[in-house]
Amino acid sequence: FADLLPSYLEVQGIELALQRMSTRIKRPNRLGEGGAELRRHYGGLCEDFREFMPELQEFVRENTL
C-alpha cells in the first residue's frame, strides 16, 4: 500500500490506478478512461486546486478545536 501513494504523484500513476480499478468493477464502466480526461483537463484542475486549497486550509484553521 505504501508504494501506491508515491505513484499518484504522476499522472501516469493515477492513470494506471484508474485502469486497474476499472477492471475490478463487474459492470461495464469508463473509469479506465479517466487518465485521458485528467490529461485533457489537467491545467484547469491545477488552477482549481490552487484556488481551493488555501480556502480549505483557512476553513480548517477556523473550524478545528
C-alpha positions in Angstrom: 0.0 0.0 0.0 2.8 2.5 0.9 4.2 2.0 -2.6 0.9 3.2 -4.2 0.8 6.7 -2.8 4.0 7.9 -4.4 2.8 6.6 -7.8 -0.1 9.1 -7.6 2.4 12.0 -7.8 2.4 11.5 -11.6 -0.5 11.5 -14.0 0.7 8.1 -15.3 0.4 6.6 -11.8 -3.2 7.9 -11.5 -4.0 6.7 -14.9 -2.8 3.2 -14.1 -4.7 3.1 -10.9 -7.9 4.1 -12.6 -7.4 1.4 -15.2 -6.8 -1.2 -12.5 -9.8 -0.1 -10.6 -12.0 -0.3 -13.7 -11.2 -4.0 -14.1 -12.5 -4.7 -10.6 -15.9 -3.3 -11.4 -18.1 -6.1 -12.7 -20.4 -3.9 -14.9 -19.1 -2.0 -17.9 -17.6 1.3 -16.9 -15.5 4.1 -18.3 -13.3 4.6 -15.3 -10.2 3.4 -17.2 -10.6 6.4 -19.5 -10.2 8.8 -16.5 -6.5 9.2 -17.2 -7.2 10.7 -20.6 -9.7 13.1 -19.1 -7.2 14.0 -16.4 -4.6 14.8 -19.0 -7.1 16.8 -21.1 -8.2 18.9 -18.2 -5.0 19.0 -16.1 -4.4 22.7 -16.4 -7.8 23.7 -15.3 -7.8 21.2 -12.5 -4.5 22.6 -11.2 -5.9 26.1 -11.3 -9.0 24.9 -9.4 -6.8 23.1 -6.8 -4.6 26.2 -6.3 -7.7 28.2 -5.6 -9.4 25.6 -3.4 -6.6 24.5 -1.2 -6.0 27.9 0.6 -9.7 28.1 1.1 -9.8 24.6 2.6 -6.8 25.4 4.8 -8.4 28.6 6.1 -11.7 26.7 6.8 -9.8 24.0 8.8 -7.9 26.7 10.8 -11.2 28.4 11.7 -13.2 25.3 12.4 -11.0 23.0 14.4 -10.6 22.8 18.1 
